[in-house]
Amino acid sequence: MSINRQLILESRPKGLIAPGDLRLVQGPLLDLQDGQALARVKYLSIDPTMRVWMAMDSYLPAVAVGEVMRSFGFAEIIESRHPDYKKGDRVTGLTGFQDYVVLDKSKSQSFQRVPKIPFVSDTVFLGVLGINGLTAFFGMEIAQPKKGETLVVSAAAGATGSIAGQIGKIRGCRVVGIAGSDEKCSWLVKDLGFDATINYKSADWRDRLAAAAPNGIDIDFENVGGEIMQSVLGLMNLHGRVVLCGLISGYTKEDPGLASFGTVLVKRLRVEGFILLDYIPRFMEAATQLGQWKMFGKIKDRETIVEGLEKAPDAINMLFTGGNIGKLIVKL
Ligand SMILES: NC(=O)c1ccc[n+]([C@@H]2O[C@H](COP(=O)([O-])OP(=O)(O)OC[C@H]3O[C@@H](n4cnc5c(N)ncnc54)[C@H](OP(=O)(O)O)[C@@H]3O)[C@@H](O)[C@H]2O)c1
């Protein structure tokens, strides 16, 4: 009998995830019933929203204490009594932090079958052709970029920001990225073709940001919030667009604070929040476009891979300390 290891939510974190907030348990895998398939989880997608799921209700209910930690992942079917799946099928969906997941026809689970593409790694379905590429795609659609406009992207060297910035280049924008290290900034300019970058950990980053956007900012692709968003808003042109993708600087705080809506008013900005789940019917259309861009080298992606289920809690924390470049994945 095989053993399933799972990370369950033991206590709601305060600040970064502390040892013991997620507890490793193990138990036997039960025999499959009719209508079920067993999939071995190969990769876990590590996303900032997981820290929110651990703490509070948001666009999804909080993970209950004692439940397996919710996560998106990539898995391969190893045994099936499910009419829709056969052994060898590969799927993405909410696998959770565990070695094996049971796909059950009687439950409302959302798994997507993904193809095997020669010379393409399985992990693209979690990054550029998964949550982050899709989020960047729909966020940039909301931004309605025009040729020659200035786009600023925060958390620019992350999974979502790096793709959003490259879509901005495809659309003819001047793209300025904000990131937390010189190494990240150099990757954005040299490899991804960003026009300018700002290391927000440098003392004079606000001046550098203003200098990098001499004609003002037309679009803010906002991933961070807080002081960074405040400074970007201050440089926005009249009728600029703010795509509110995420506010990561507040996810580990009790009181995340609010950006000044006075600036939004005075500058007549259009601020639009969005959640990727609203776009499910259009995933195929977006993934096809992203796949073409990737194939023709117009979009490049990068991954940071951490090995081992037991390392998953530390991996979540890496998102908040800037330990990743590009998509952060845990390999099981
Ligand atoms: N709306 C949606 O449906 C949707 C879907 C997916 C993701 N998102 C949002 O998109 C954003 C990026 O997510 P991702 O998955 O692509 O993660 P990511 O950008 O790959 O990783 C997060 C990055 O954020 C930066 N960061 C963390 N704390 C920060 C702080 N206090 N100030 C400035 N930068 C900080 C870190 O890089 P540095 O080294 O640069 O600090 C870190 O690498 C998040 O806000 C997330 O919630 C939204």
The ligand as a MOL file (V3000), in Angstrom:
LIG
                    3D

  0  0  0     0  0            999 V3000
M  V30 BEGIN CTAB
M  V30 COUNTS 48 52 0 0 0
M  V30 BEGIN ATOM
M  V30 1 N -5.3120 38.7810 -10.1260 0
M  V30 2 C -4.9990 37.5050 -10.3140 0
M  V30 3 O -5.8120 36.6720 -10.7450 0
M  V30 4 C -3.5980 37.0630 -10.0190 0
M  V30 5 C -3.1090 35.8230 -10.4680 0
M  V30 6 C -1.7670 35.4960 -10.2050 0
M  V30 7 C -0.9480 36.3790 -9.4800 0
M  V30 8 N -1.4840 37.5540 -9.0370 0 CHG=1
M  V30 9 C -0.6640 38.5150 -8.2890 0
M  V30 10 O 0.4600 38.8660 -9.0860 0
M  V30 11 C 1.5360 39.2310 -8.2300 0
M  V30 12 C 2.7760 38.4450 -8.6420 0
M  V30 13 O 2.5060 37.0680 -8.4170 0
M  V30 14 P 3.4890 35.9460 -8.9840 0
M  V30 15 O 2.8400 34.6450 -8.7490 0
M  V30 16 O 3.9070 36.3120 -10.3490 0 CHG=-1
M  V30 17 O 4.7110 36.0490 -7.9770 0
M  V30 18 P 6.1980 36.4750 -8.3350 0
M  V30 19 O 6.1300 37.8530 -8.9000 0
M  V30 20 O 6.8620 35.4090 -9.1020 0
M  V30 21 O 6.8680 36.5180 -6.8950 0
M  V30 22 C 6.5760 37.5400 -6.0300 0
M  V30 23 C 7.6440 38.6500 -6.1220 0
M  V30 24 O 7.1270 39.8160 -5.4940 0
M  V30 25 C 8.1940 40.6030 -5.0290 0
M  V30 26 N 7.8400 41.1240 -3.6940 0
M  V30 27 C 7.4790 40.4090 -2.6150 0
M  V30 28 N 7.2310 41.2300 -1.5680 0
M  V30 29 C 7.4550 42.5000 -2.0180 0
M  V30 30 C 7.3790 43.7840 -1.4160 0
M  V30 31 N 7.0170 43.9410 -0.1160 0
M  V30 32 N 7.6860 44.8620 -2.1640 0
M  V30 33 C 8.0610 44.7200 -3.4590 0
M  V30 34 N 8.1510 43.5330 -4.1010 0
M  V30 35 C 7.8450 42.4300 -3.3810 0
M  V30 36 C 9.4290 39.6890 -4.9350 0
M  V30 37 O 10.4010 40.1170 -5.8760 0
M  V30 38 P 11.4430 41.3160 -5.5660 0
M  V30 39 O 12.7840 40.6800 -5.4150 0
M  V30 40 O 11.3320 42.1530 -6.7770 0
M  V30 41 O 11.0010 41.9860 -4.3080 0
M  V30 42 C 8.9100 38.3160 -5.3610 0
M  V30 43 O 9.8260 37.5970 -6.1560 0
M  V30 44 C 1.0810 38.9670 -6.8040 0
M  V30 45 O 0.6220 40.1570 -6.2350 0
M  V30 46 C -0.0660 38.0000 -6.9990 0
M  V30 47 O -0.9910 38.0290 -5.9380 0
M  V30 48 C -2.7730 37.9040 -9.2990 0
M  V30 END ATOM
M  V30 BEGIN BOND
M  V30 1 1 1 2
M  V30 2 2 2 3
M  V30 3 1 2 4
M  V30 4 1 4 5
M  V30 5 2 4 48
M  V30 6 2 5 6
M  V30 7 1 6 7
M  V30 8 2 7 8
M  V30 9 1 8 9
M  V30 10 1 8 48
M  V30 11 1 9 10
M  V30 12 1 9 46
M  V30 13 1 10 11
M  V30 14 1 11 12
M  V30 15 1 11 44
M  V30 16 1 12 13
M  V30 17 1 13 14
M  V30 18 2 14 15
M  V30 19 1 14 16
M  V30 20 1 14 17
M  V30 21 1 17 18
M  V30 22 2 18 19
M  V30 23 1 18 20
M  V30 24 1 18 21
M  V30 25 1 21 22
M  V30 26 1 22 23
M  V30 27 1 23 24
M  V30 28 1 23 42
M  V30 29 1 24 25
M  V30 30 1 25 26
M  V30 31 1 25 36
M  V30 32 1 26 27
M  V30 33 1 26 35
M  V30 34 2 27 28
M  V30 35 1 28 29
M  V30 36 1 29 30
M  V30 37 2 29 35
M  V30 38 1 30 31
M  V30 39 2 30 32
M  V30 40 1 32 33
M  V30 41 2 33 34
M  V30 42 1 34 35
M  V30 43 1 36 37
M  V30 44 1 36 42
M  V30 45 1 37 38
M  V30 46 2 38 39
M  V30 47 1 38 40
M  V30 48 1 38 41
M  V30 49 1 42 43
M  V30 50 1 44 45
M  V30 51 1 44 46
M  V30 52 1 46 47
M  V30 END BOND
M  V30 END CTAB
M  END
